[in-house]
Amino acid sequence: MCYDDADGTAGRQEAGRDSPSRRAFSRLLLAGTGLAALSACTPAQSFTPSGTPGPTPGSGSATPTAAAAATSPPTSAAPAPGADSTPSVTQAPSTASAIPPSARAHPPSAAALPPSATAPGPQHSLSDPTSPWVIVNKHRPLSPATFVPPDLVRPAVRLATSGEAALLNSTTAAAAEKMFAAAAADGVIITLASGYRSFTTQRATYGSYVNSRGQAEADTASARPGYSEHQTGWAFDIGDGSGADAFTPQFKDRPAAIWAKANAHRFGFVVRYPWMLHEITGYFYEPWHLRFVGKEAAADMRARGIGTLEQYFGLEAAPAYL
């Protein structure tokens, strides 16, 4: 966590080498100065930044608006590994009895917290890979790096892949089955194009990008092993029933992508890498990449017009690896 604490220090002055009476008078002046400094330099209370859009990543900012969320990067620092989604409050050391009641800091208001802190439903860990709110990006690798979901299953949906890529964790699989069925009822066919991806598979996938495009370009299109949402079982890529435009920017115009963008939140999913927010997420627009976060959080993000999980959970932007 990054905090912006204000520390006050009182200046000191040495008495000149003079007569005893001059030295006594100087000590009286110093005593008065010290008392004034004590009352003027009360340590300020500091709060975890809200993580909402602002001018500079890492600085504190206000609660986001829908317009700001779509155009500006988030600004707060990410919580330390193991932290939960609710920011903590830290007060600088002080002696309570020496601080007048009027000068004591007040608890944070709801506006000072990240949007997720006031979301409906239960709060979840941002670091535990078995949590639906785990955040994996270029600043936040999985821990352990070789994590394997303990409950991988094959969902009963139309598949456009096989092997481990046809697997999801059980919670995501159940939600995907409901979403695919609802789309089919609306006349839209969605396919599961790529689901779970093991550490070993991700290493091979990333390596192929590096070999063909170089590491700098590979880092904009493929996650390094241990940094992929696919490894958590909470994310998957979709395809269109026609098979057209898979994994290309044109996929956004396919019926499956249009339907998912409008309806995925009803089943607990968000489009993880939205249009023009790559300076926050670290990846260019992927209208095919869906991520499960739960119905409450997905609907809350949509209602508030918040595009990325980094903004929603008050985390810093992660455009590049640290």
KOLKE-177170 format. One record per residue (C-alpha): residue in one letter; residue number from 1; x, y, z. Coordinates in steps of 0.2 Angstrom, whole numbers, plus 5000, padded with zeros to 4 digits. Layout:
// KOLKE-177170
A|NUM|X|Y|Z
...
// end
This chain:
// KOLKE-177170
M|1|5000|5000|5000
C|2|5006|5018|4996
Y|3|5001|5031|5008
D|4|5004|5050|5007
D|5|5009|5054|5025
A|6|5013|5072|5031
D|7|5026|5073|5044
G|8|5029|5090|5053
T|9|5046|5093|5061
A|10|5050|5108|5073
G|11|5066|5118|5069
R|12|5079|5120|5082
Q|13|5091|5134|5086
E|14|5107|5134|5097
A|15|5108|5148|5109
G|16|5123|5160|5107
R|17|5138|5159|5119
D|18|5133|5174|5129
S|19|5130|5179|5147
P|20|5120|5168|5159
S|21|5106|5180|5158
R|22|5106|5179|5139
R|23|5107|5160|5139
A|24|5092|5159|5152
F|25|5082|5171|5141
S|26|5086|5160|5125
R|27|5080|5144|5135
L|28|5063|5153|5138
L|29|5061|5157|5120
L|30|5066|5139|5115
A|31|5053|5132|5127
G|32|5039|5143|5119
T|33|5044|5138|5102
G|34|5044|5120|5106
L|35|5026|5121|5113
A|36|5020|5130|5097
A|37|5028|5117|5086
L|38|5019|5103|5096
S|39|5002|5110|5093
A|40|5005|5115|5075
C|41|5014|5098|5069
T|42|5000|5085|5073
P|43|5003|5070|5062
A|44|4990|5068|5049
Q|45|4980|5052|5046
S|46|4982|5044|5029
F|47|4971|5033|5019
T|48|4974|5020|5006
P|49|4970|5029|4989
S|50|4954|5024|4981
G|51|4963|5018|4965
T|52|4951|5028|4954
P|53|4957|5037|4938
G|54|4968|5051|4940
P|55|4983|5060|4932
T|56|4997|5050|4939
P|57|4998|5031|4943
G|58|5002|5029|4961
S|59|4994|5045|4968
G|60|4978|5047|4977
S|61|4962|5052|4968
A|62|4943|5053|4970
T|63|4929|5041|4966
P|64|4928|5038|4947
T|65|4915|5044|4936
A|66|4909|5034|4921
A|67|4918|5046|4909
A|68|4934|5046|4919
A|69|4935|5027|4920
A|70|4934|5026|4902
T|71|4949|5038|4898
S|72|4961|5039|4913
P|73|4972|5026|4921
P|74|4969|5022|4940
T|75|4981|5030|4952
S|76|4983|5020|4968
A|77|4996|5007|4973
A|78|4991|4989|4973
P|79|4989|4980|4990
A|80|5003|4969|4997
P|81|5001|4951|4993
G|82|4988|4943|5005
A|83|4979|4959|5007
D|84|4960|4959|5005
S|85|4949|4970|4995
T|86|4945|4983|5009
P|87|4959|4996|5011
S|88|4966|4998|5028
V|89|4968|5015|5038
T|90|4985|5019|5045
Q|91|4988|5033|5057
A|92|5005|5041|5060
P|93|5012|5039|5077
S|94|5006|5051|5090
T|95|5001|5054|5108
A|96|4982|5055|5108
S|97|4982|5065|5124
A|98|4993|5078|5116
I|99|4981|5081|5101
P|100|4966|5091|5104
P|101|4949|5083|5098
S|102|4947|5095|5084
A|103|4963|5091|5077
R|104|4961|5072|5077
A|105|4958|5064|5060
H|106|4941|5056|5055
P|107|4938|5039|5048
P|108|4937|5038|5029
S|109|4921|5042|5020
A|110|4913|5030|5007
A|111|4920|5041|4994
A|112|4938|5038|4999
L|113|4937|5019|4997
P|114|4938|5010|4980
P|115|4922|5006|4972
S|116|4923|4988|4977
A|117|4922|4992|4995
T|118|4904|4997|4994
A|119|4899|4984|4982
P|120|4884|4973|4986
G|121|4888|4955|4992
P|122|4903|4948|5001
Q|123|4921|4954|4999
H|124|4934|4943|4993
S|125|4953|4941|4992
L|126|4963|4950|4978
S|127|4978|4938|4980
D|128|4971|4921|4983
P|129|4970|4912|4966
T|130|4955|4902|4972
S|131|4945|4919|4975
P|132|4934|4925|4961
W|133|4941|4942|4964
V|134|4960|4937|4962
I|135|4969|4950|4951
V|136|4982|4944|4940
N|137|4991|4957|4929
K|138|5009|4962|4924
H|139|5011|4968|4942
R|140|5003|4954|4951
P|141|5009|4936|4947
L|142|5000|4921|4953
S|143|5006|4914|4970
P|144|5011|4900|4968
A|145|5016|4903|4950
T|146|5012|4885|4946
F|147|4995|4886|4953
V|148|4982|4873|4947
P|149|4964|4875|4951
P|150|4958|4861|4962
D|151|4941|4859|4954
L|152|4943|4859|4935
V|153|4928|4853|4926
R|154|4922|4852|4907
P|155|4907|4863|4906
A|156|4892|4857|4896
V|157|4894|4870|4882
R|158|4898|4871|4864
L|159|4917|4868|4862
A|160|4929|4875|4849
T|161|4944|4867|4858
S|162|4949|4852|4867
G|163|4961|4845|4881
E|164|4964|4856|4896
A|165|4958|4872|4886
A|166|4941|4865|4887
L|167|4941|4865|4907
L|168|4936|4879|4919
N|169|4935|4879|4938
S|170|4918|4873|4944
T|171|4910|4890|4948
T|172|4915|4898|4931
A|173|4909|4882|4922
A|174|4892|4883|4930
A|175|4890|4902|4926
A|176|4896|4899|4908
E|177|4883|4885|4905
K|178|4869|4897|4910
M|179|4876|4911|4900
F|180|4878|4901|4884
A|181|4861|4894|4886
A|182|4853|4911|4888
A|183|4863|4917|4872
A|184|4856|4902|4863
A|185|4838|4906|4868
D|186|4841|4923|4860
G|187|4847|4915|4844
V|188|4866|4918|4847
I|189|4878|4903|4847
I|190|4894|4906|4858
T|191|4908|4893|4859
L|192|4921|4890|4872
A|193|4937|4894|4862
S|194|4950|4893|4876
G|195|4948|4890|4894
Y|196|4961|4884|4907
R|197|4979|4885|4903
S|198|4992|4877|4914
F|199|5009|4886|4918
T|200|5018|4874|4906
T|201|5006|4878|4892
Q|202|5007|4896|4895
R|203|5026|4895|4895
A|204|5025|4887|4878
T|205|5012|4899|4871
Y|206|5022|4914|4877
G|207|5038|4907|4870
S|208|5030|4905|4853
Y|209|5025|4924|4853
V|210|5043|4929|4858
N|211|5051|4918|4845
S|212|5039|4925|4831
R|213|5037|4943|4836
G|214|5051|4947|4849
Q|215|5048|4949|4868
A|216|5042|4967|4867
E|217|5028|4963|4856
A|218|5024|4947|4864
D|219|5021|4956|4881
T|220|5007|4965|4873
A|221|4998|4950|4867
S|222|5002|4935|4878
A|223|5005|4934|4897
R|224|5021|4927|4904
P|225|5019|4911|4913
G|226|5012|4913|4930
Y|227|5004|4930|4925
S|228|4989|4923|4915
E|229|4971|4924|4920
H|230|4968|4908|4910
Q|231|4979|4898|4923
T|232|4966|4903|4937
G|233|4951|4894|4929
W|234|4941|4910|4931
A|235|4943|4916|4913
F|236|4940|4910|4896
D|237|4940|4915|4878
I|238|4924|4914|4868
G|239|4921|4911|4849
D|240|4906|4914|4838
G|241|4895|4900|4831
S|242|4901|4904|4814
G|243|4919|4903|4818
A|244|4923|4919|4810
D|245|4935|4932|4816
A|246|4941|4922|4831
F|247|4955|4931|4841
T|248|4955|4946|4829
P|249|4949|4964|4832
Q|250|4935|4961|4820
F|251|4927|4949|4833
K|252|4919|4963|4842
D|253|4906|4964|4827
R|254|4902|4946|4828
P|255|4885|4941|4837
A|256|4893|4932|4851
A|257|4904|4947|4856
I|258|4890|4959|4854
W|259|4878|4948|4865
A|260|4892|4945|4878
K|261|4896|4963|4880
A|262|4878|4967|4883
N|263|4873|4952|4894
A|264|4888|4944|4902
H|265|4887|4954|4918
R|266|4870|4945|4921
F|267|4880|4929|4924
G|268|4895|4937|4933
F|269|4906|4940|4919
V|270|4916|4956|4913
V|271|4925|4959|4897
R|272|4942|4959|4905
Y|273|4952|4969|4892
P|274|4941|4983|4886
W|275|4943|4995|4871
M|276|4957|5009|4874
L|277|4961|5004|4892
H|278|4977|4994|4888
E|279|4987|5008|4898
I|280|4978|5001|4913
T|281|4976|4982|4910
G|282|4992|4980|4900
Y|283|4983|4972|4885
F|284|4975|4978|4870
Y|285|4956|4976|4867
E|286|4950|4958|4868
P|287|4932|4957|4866
W|288|4933|4938|4867
H|289|4941|4937|4884
L|290|4928|4935|4898
R|291|4932|4935|4917
F|292|4921|4929|4931
V|293|4920|4940|4946
G|294|4902|4936|4952
K|295|4885|4944|4948
E|296|4886|4957|4961
A|297|4903|4964|4956
A|298|4900|4963|4937
A|299|4883|4972|4938
D|300|4890|4985|4950
M|301|4904|4988|4938
R|302|4892|4990|4923
A|303|4881|5002|4933
R|304|4895|5013|4938
G|305|4903|5013|4921
I|306|4919|5006|4927
G|307|4929|4997|4914
T|308|4943|4988|4922
L|309|4946|4977|4938
E|310|4961|4988|4942
Q|311|4950|5003|4944
Y|312|4936|4994|4953
F|313|4947|4986|4966
G|314|4958|5002|4968
L|315|4974|4995|4961
E|316|4988|5004|4951
A|317|4988|5002|4932
A|318|4999|4988|4926
P|319|5004|4993|4908
A|320|5021|4984|4908
Y|321|5030|4971|4919
L|322|5039|4977|4934
// end
